[in-house]
Amino acid sequence: MEAPVRDASSTQPPASPSVSSPAARPSPLLSTLDVMALVVGIVIGAGIFSAPALIAANAASLNHILIAWLVGGAISLAGAMCYAELATSYPDAGGDYQYLRRAFGEKTGFLFAWARLTIIPTGSIALLGYVFGDYASQILNLGTYSAAIYAALTVAVLTLLNLAGLRAGKWTQNCLTVLEVGGVLFIIAAGLLLGGEPTGGAVAPPGMPTATNWGLVLIFVMLTYGGWNEAAYVSAEVVGPGRNLPRALFWSLALVTAVYLLVNLAYVKVLGLAGVAASNAVAADALRAVLGENGARIISALIAVSALTSANATILTGARTTYAFGRDEPMFRMLGRWDTRHHTPANALIAQGLIALALVALGAATRSGFATMVEYTAPVFWLFFVLTGIALFVLRRREPARRRPFRVPFYPFTPLLFCGTSAYLLYASVVHTGVGAFAGLAVLAVGVLVLLYRGRATTLPAE
């Protein structure tokens, strides 16, 4: 029989010395605003400074572009509501790891945790380190491997900040998010208030596509919205998660959608639809047109800050799954120790940082760090997104008496929309990427071999 579920915010752990203990548990320290800063900081990353050009090149009009961003926001909100139900029903630092483990068994949970340790957040951290490195190098170039050096420093410094404690990590995140959102609002204000009339307006100029390639457009849109699911990994650390986590996800995505619509309007007002489509650095070109070279330098600094914001949030949340994995898996027991004084999964943070540094080295070896990391992470990311959506159906049916502080609206249509779009993006990420995708899938296959070597199945521990 299932034990009664207690709200994570209803109890506080007893005081304890600074010891990394497998018996210790996360404490509820994050407010709604803290979670919003985390989600917004991850989602509004470097993508909004590059994806709009790719979207404009495949869209027939400005109206179609705006519709695509609205659709992307709606799909993301559908997924966020699915995660809100799962996270409030099973509040745990493991996030998807716990949902997949309960729904499909500990072997699926093992593979997901392996992917989180070696591919998904670690690859994203390295990718964001390279975004920071590319733009920081425009301000101060450190030589042939300048971007890789900056990327490695990003991983090391932000990991050390998060090792200093959850409060240090969350305040770093809050401050960086304020700078990031403030910078995007600066682009919006400069473009809409100082820009002239767009060339071509809302109708496609000559040479632009006459019909919108909706499939390709939505791939780029959804990649730019990615990251909101990371809130699940701090569900055990949210004060009153049953109420505050869904609110944080809803308002975060509402804010992100509004910002994305406005920034695209600003780009088009300054450069025109054809100008946006032809740009390799649309934000820099827009501010250069309005404010000159100083504007381009400002946007380079902004993109660097955005990459730091997303990287810090990914480091903070990514280590939570690794901690939960080590807590349950004897082979990785050292990763499941919680530092009760600093409120951090210290060993998991260190392991994550070392793997991310190895991936930075891989990117340096290929001389195309950003592209390699995108390809490396995408297929595995969407594969487990599909499985998490299916897990909602499985757990609803298997555990009907489970206390669910939040239920996804319009069930089953909302999770069906989420599963369908995730399956399509899994297909697209394999078809439209190169050798990096196969490298990521190969690392996942190594996880299968580790699972076989492990040679035994454990039962799901009772709550």
Protein Blocks (a to p, Z undefined) as FASTA:
>chain_A
ZZddddfklpccddddddddfkbccddfbdfklmmmmmmmmmmmmklmmmmmmmmmmccb
fklmmmmmmmmmmmmmmmmmmmmmmmmmmgcfklmmmmmmmmnojklmmmmmmmmmmmmm
mmmmmmmmmmmmmmmmmmmcgbjklmmmmmmmmmmmmmmmmmnomklmmmmmmmmmmmmm
mmmmmmmmmmmmmpccdehijadcehiafbdcfklmmmmmmmmmgojlmmmmmmmmcghk
llmmmmmmmmmmmmmmmmmmmmmmmmmmmnommlmmmpcblmlmmmmmmnojmlmmmmmm
mmmmmmmmmmmmmmmmmmmmmmmmmmmmmklmmmmcccfklopafklmmmmmmmmmmmmm
mmmmnopmklmmmmmmmmmmmmmmmmmmmmmmmmmmmmmmbccfbacehiaklmmmmmmm
mmmmmmmmmmmpcfklmmmmmmmmmmmmmmmmnopacddddZZ
